[in-house]
Amino acid sequence: MSSTTTSELLQKIQESIEKADLTATFSQKGEILELRDGVATVVGLDNAMFSEIVEFEDRTKGLVLDLSYDKVGVLVLGDATTLKQGDKVQALGVVLSIPVGEMYLGRVVDGLGIPLDGGKAIVSKERGLVEKTAPGVMTRETVKIPLETWIKAIDAMVPIGRGQRELIIGDRQIGKTTIALDTILNQIDQDIISIYVAIGQKDAKVKHLVEVLKERGAMQQTIVVNAPSASPAVNQYLAPYIWCTLGEYFMAQGKDVLIIYDDLSKHAVAYREISLLLRRPPGREAYPWDIFYLHSRLLERAAKLNAANGGGSMTALPIVETLDSDISAYIPTNIISITDGQIFLETELFKSGVQPAIDVGLSVSRVGGNAQTKLMKKVAGKLRIQLANFRELANFMQFGSDLDEATAQQIEKGKKLTELLKQKNAHPLPSYKQAILIYAGVNDYLNALPLTSISAFEESLFLKLDKDWKKLAKDIQKKQDLTDELEKQVIQLIKEVLKEMTSV
């Protein structure tokens, strides 16, 4: 039995290459080999590209997502029930793109851009590629312009800047979407376009959100995307990428965009379902190996562009749902490592009546004071430390040990600061009012007040500010700083309010 040497094998390969017909073209047509839950396995498309659009014989479109040496995996972009094994498939030679433009503003659409609000069809001559590279380092600039939420606990302790990626994380039904909604509402006068992408949510929840946006006059500059839990996994998977493309369109025009992905844990589940249907080998928690890349290539597209590239920005607020506050699970840890910080909502705080239930210890903004005005930076600098110390000391109270007077005072102050940061849903508070209120708390002006009077103090403070101290309010808003002269006036205002409350 003869054996072939390496040199002989290389010679045969070389001869085969020389004899090959290099002018031959690959096949552009194929047929469905297998079809499962909106995912088709197609044979015959030898030169298909990743993210290429194909067309089935009933005119339904598909998206190439998986490439193998003898077949391709295609996501059906439409009704897959009309397709069957053996149907012909035509490769179109173009990659996935969507119509882009301002005609989406004020509309409610599904994950693929089909209107759900009964309005006219959306048509545009301009199109944007869904899969593209994130802006490079040389096209970006430092995140330094605040994106104010007008939520006290966030603007003061975990500030968000335009172009940042800030994760909102916590268990179900403790206020994650509420924070996102309030942030959208508070951009009405900020010339920011908001895109809310609901992934795997209930239709009733999205409908309520749209009603609130319309009532508050925020819908005109907002786009609501609904890829509900009842929709195919394909729609849920594609939705964030498609609408990130629209956000990039506005960003390239020099505009500021806020995009919310609610939520990426359900997005990961949809991708896991698709990957298993494509027979990709499962990894940790049955997620495919590229799940980290799936979210990183999405979130990296959020940026603050420099002036040479238009100066626009896209701020991403991804939402992730945890199970029993476990932030060490696979998807939460992945996204925490991608983003620039996280707002962690604690279940126990929520149950105790603290809203928003932000855990000071686990919440962080890696942009930090760069995304705050001089006013807020100067006033709120001590707040985070004082609250963190309070939470640490509060744990010792559970053991019933005796506390010295200084520790008891520190705990009492922490309780008042916590009460001070409570805020009702859809009750935004402008940053200059936040600053005055927080100044009173961190500088011990509320020591004489009982805990039950903190909310009354806040109400009286703003009532007096709007009625008798209008010039102070205007000066603070104009300067966005607390000069010595303005600080004296703030102290006088606080003392007047306290005097009126204690004299009653």
N, C-alpha and C positions, 0 to 999 in steps of 0.2 A: 504494500500500500504506500503510494508516494505521498509526500507531504509538500505543501507549497511554502516556499521561503518568503520572507518579508519582501525581498527585492522583486520576486516574481509577482507577488500580489500587487505591489505598487505599480509595476509595469502594466498589468492588466487593467487597473483602474485608470491609468493614464490613457491607454488605448481606447477604453470605453468613452472617456471624456472627449477625445479627439473625433470619435465616430458619431457622437451624439448630435442630434438635430437641434441646434440652439435656437432655431427660428420657430420651433413649435410653441404654440400658446396653450395655456392651461384652460381647463373648462370653466365657463362662467355659469353653467346651469347644473342643477342637481335635483335631488328629490328627498322627501322626508323619509327617514329610516325609522324614526321613533318619535312619539309625541306624548309628553307628560306634563300636565298642569302648566301650560303656557311655555314650556321649554321644548324645542324641537331639535332632534339630532338629524343633521343633514349630511348626505354623502354627495360627492361630485363637485363641490365648490373648492377646487384645489388651490386657487390663489386668493381665497377670501382674506380680507384684512380684519384685524381686531377693530370693533366698533363700526364695521361696515353695515350699510343697510341692504337688506335683501327683500325681494317681493315674492310672495306665494302666488299661486295661480288664481286665487280669488281676490287678488289685489291687496291683501293684508300685508303689512310691512313687518319686518323682523330685524333684530339687531344681533350681529355676530359677537358672542362673548367668549367663546371657548374654541381654541384651535388645536386640533390633533392632526397627526400625519395622514389619517384616512377619513376624517369626518370633522364637522364643525358643530358647535353648540349655538343655537339661535334662540333668542328671547322673542316671543311673539308680541308685537306691539299692537294689540287689538284683541278681537274675539277669537280665541283659539279653538272654540267649539266648531267652527266652520271648516277646520282643517282635518286632514286624515293622512294616514300612512300612504306613501306613494305620490302625494301631491308634488308637482313641479315647483322648483325654487329658482329664482333668477337673481344673481348678484348685480347690484346697480352701480358698483364702483365708486360710491360716495360714502363718507362716514356720517355719523349721526350729527345733525344740526337742528336748531329750532328757530322759528321766527322771533326776532327781538325788536323791541320798541316800546314806546310809552303807552301803546294801546292796551297793555295789560293792567295799567294802574286802575284801581277801583274794582277789579274783576275777581271772581272766584272761579278757579279752573281746577281740572284734575291733574294728576302727575305728569301727563303728557301734553297738557296745554289746551285741552278741550273745555270750553266754557261750561260751568255748572250753574250759572246764575240766570239762565234764560236769555242772556244777551246775544248780540250778533256774533258770528264767527270771527276769530282773530286772524287777520291776514297782514303780512308784512313782506316787503321786498328784501329787507335786511335779515341775515341769518347769522347765528353764532354757533361755533363748534362746541359740542357738549364735552368732549374730552380734549383738554388742553393743558399745557404746562403752567404751573403757578408762576406769578411774577417773580423775576429774579431779584437778587439782593441789590443790584445796581439800579433797579427801577423803583425801589422802595425808599421810604424815609422813616425815621423814628416815630413811633406812635406817641403823640403828645397832646392831641386835641381831645378833650373829654367828650364822651357820649353819655350825657347825663340821663339817668333813669328817673330821677326825682323820687327815688326810694332812699330813705335816709340811711339805712344800714349798708346799702351798696355804694352809694356815692361817697360816703364817709370812710368806709373800711375796705371795700374791694372795688375800687373805681374801674370803670371800663373806658378805654380809649378808642377812637375811631381807627379801625384797621386791626383791632385786637380779636383774639379768639378766646372767649371766656365761657367755660363749661358751667351749666346749671345742672346739679346732680342731687339726687335724693330719692326716697321711696315714693310710691305712687300716692297721688292725691294729698300732697302736703304743700302745694303752691308753686310748683316749677313753672307751669304754663301761665299762672297768674303773674309771675315776675316778668315773663316774656311779653304778655299782653300789656301790662302797665308800661313797660319800656316802649312799646309801639305807640301807645296813647300819648306818651310824653314827648314824642318827636313831631307833634303836629306843627309847632311853630319853629322847628329846627331845620327845615329844608332837608330832611332825610327821607329817603324812600325805604319803606319796610316791606320785606317779603317773609311771609309766615308759611313754612312748609310743614304740613301735618302728615306724619308718616305712621300709618297703622293706628290712627285714632278713631274714635267713634264719630259718626256723622253728626250726632246731636251736640257733641262738644264743639265741633268746628262751626256748626250753625249758630250756636250761642256766641262764640267769639266774633263772628261776622256781625251779628246784631249789635254787640257792644261797640264794635268799631264804627258802625254806621251811626249809632246814637251819639257817640262822642265826636263825630266829624273827622275821624281818622282814616276812613276807608278810601278817601280820594287819593291818598298817596301810599296806599297799601295794596299788596297783591297777596291773596290767600290761595294756597295750593292745598288740595285735599286728596291724598292717596290713602283712603281709609283701610281699616283692617279687612273689610269685605272685598277689597280690590285685589287683583292678582299680585303675587309677590314681585313680578316684573315691574309693575307701576311703582310699587313702594321702593324698589331698589333704584330706579332711574330718577325719581322725583328730585332728590337733593342735587344731583349733578345737573339736571336740566335747568333748575331755577338758580343755581349758582352761576350758570352761563348768563342768564338774564341780569343777575346782579353785576357781573363783570362788564356787561354792556354799558350799564349806567356808570359804573366806576371809571371806565375808559373815557367817558364824556366829562369827567371831572366832578361827578356827583358823589354824594355820600350815601351809602346803602347799609341797611341793617337787615341781616338775614338770620332767621331762626329755624333750626332743624328740630322738630318735635315729633319723635325723638329718635336718636341714633341707635339706641338699644333695639328698638323694633326694626330699624333699618338693617341692623346686623342679622337679626333673625330672618328677615326676608332674603338676604343674600345667602345665608346658610341654607335655606330651603332650595334656592336656585342652584347652589353649588352641589348639593347632594343629588339633585335631579340630573346635573351634568356629570355625575359619578366622579366628582373630585374627592380625593381621600380626605376624610374629616380629621381635624386635629383637636386641640384643647377645647373642651365643652362642645365638640362636634362642629366648631367653626372651621372654615377652610384656612389654609396657611397664610393667605394674603389678606386677611381681614384687617390687619393693621394698616397695610398700604391702601386698602379701600377707603378708610376714613382720613388718612393723612393726606392723600392726594385731593380730597375734597376740602379739608379745612385749611390746607396750605394756600389755597387760592384767596383767602381773606388777606387783605393787605391795605396799607396806606401808601399810595403812589407818590413819588416826588413830583415837583412842579414841572419837570421836563416831560413827564408822562401824564400830565393832566391834573395831578394833585387830588384825584378822587380816592375814595376809600370804600372798603367793604368789611363790615364788622360782623363776625359770626358768633352766634350764641347757640351752640349745640346743647341739647338736653339729653340726659341719660337717666334712665330709671334704675334704681338699685333694689335689691331684695334684702330686706331686713338691715338696711344701712351698710351693706357690705361693699365698700369702695375698693376692695382688693380683688374683686371678681375680674374676669378676663377683659370684657369690653370696657368697664369703667377705667381700669388701669391703663389700657391702651389709649383712650381718649384723653385722660389726664396728662399723659406724657406728650401728647400732640399739642394741647392747648396752652394758652398763656396764663392759666390760672383757673380756679373753679369756685363757684358759689355753692357750698354744701348746705343743704337743708336737712335739719335734724328732726326726726320723728318725735322725740320726747319733748323738744322745745315747742313743736307744733301742738302737741296734745296739751301742753301747759298753758296755751293761749298766746304764745309769742308768735306774732306774724309781722313780717316774714321770718320764718324759723331758721335764720342763718347761724350756722355754727362758726364762731369767730376763730376757733383753733384750726379747723380744717379748711376754711375758706381763705383764698389768697388771690391776689392779682399781681402777676410778675411784672406788669407795667408800673404798678404802684403809683407813687405821687406824680409821675410824669403825665398821668391822665387826670390830674386834678388841677383846679384853679389855685392861685396863691391863697385865696380866701379859704377854701376847703382844706388845703394842705396845712395851713397855719392853725386852723381851729380843731381839726379832727386828728391831729398827730398823736395826741395822748389817748384818744378814745379806744383804739384797738387794744393797746397795752392794758389799760384799766379794765376793760371787759374780759380780756384773757385771764388776768390775775383773779378777777372775781369768779370766773368759771372754775378755776383751779381750787380756789378757797372754798367754793360752794360744795365741792365733793367731800371736804372734811366735815362739813356740817352734818352729813349723814351718820357719822359715827357718834354724834352727840357729845363731843368733847367741848370743854369750856374754852371760850374764845376771849382773848384780851381785848381791851377797848379799841385799839387801833385796827385790829383785824375785823372786829364787829362793824366799825365805821366803814371799812373798805367794802365789806359785803353789802352793807346797806346802800352805799353809793352805787355798787354794781347793779343792785336791783332797780334803782332809780334810772340808771342809764339804759338798762334793758327795757324798762317801761317807756322811756323817752324815744326809743327806736321803733316801738310798735307803730304800725301803720295799716290802716284799712285798705282793702282792695279798691283800685280805681280812685284813690285819693292822693294824687301827686302833690309833692311839696317842692316848690322851687328851691334851687340850691342856696340862695341868699337867706331864705328862711330857715333852711336846715342848719346853716352855719351859725345863726344867732341862737337857735335852740340848743345845739350841741355845745356852743360856748358856755351857755349857762350850766349845763350838766357837768362838763369836765372841769370847770373852775370852781366847783363847790358852792354855787349860788343856791342850789336846791336842797342843801343840807337840812334846813329848818322845815321844809315841807314834808308832810307824810306821803308815803308811797301812793296812796289813793288820790292825791291831789295833783299828780304829775300831768295827767291828761288835761285837767282843768287849767293848769298853768300854761300848757301849750296853746290851748284855745284862747286864753286871755292875752297871751303874748302876741299872737298874730292879729288878734282883733285890734289891739292898741297900736301895733305897728302899721296896720292898714289905715287906721283912723287918725292917729295923732303924730305918727313918725314917718310920714310919706317921704319926706326929703331924705331921711336916713336910708330908707329902703332903696330909693333911686341912686343915692351915692354909692351904696354897697354894690348894687347891680352894675353900675357903670365902671367902677374901679376893679371889681372882682378881687379885692384885697381888703385887709383890715388894718388900716393905718392907725396910728396912736389916737388921732382925733376921733376916728370912727369907733374905735374900741371904747373910748370914754362914753360916747353916746349910747353904745350897745349896753354898757354896764348901767348907765342911768335908766335906760328903758327897762332892763330886767328888774332893777330895784323898785321902780315905780309899780310894776306888775305885782311883785312880791308884797309890797306895802299894801296895795289894794286888796290882795287876797287874805293877808293876815289881819287886816282891820275889819273884815266882814264878820 
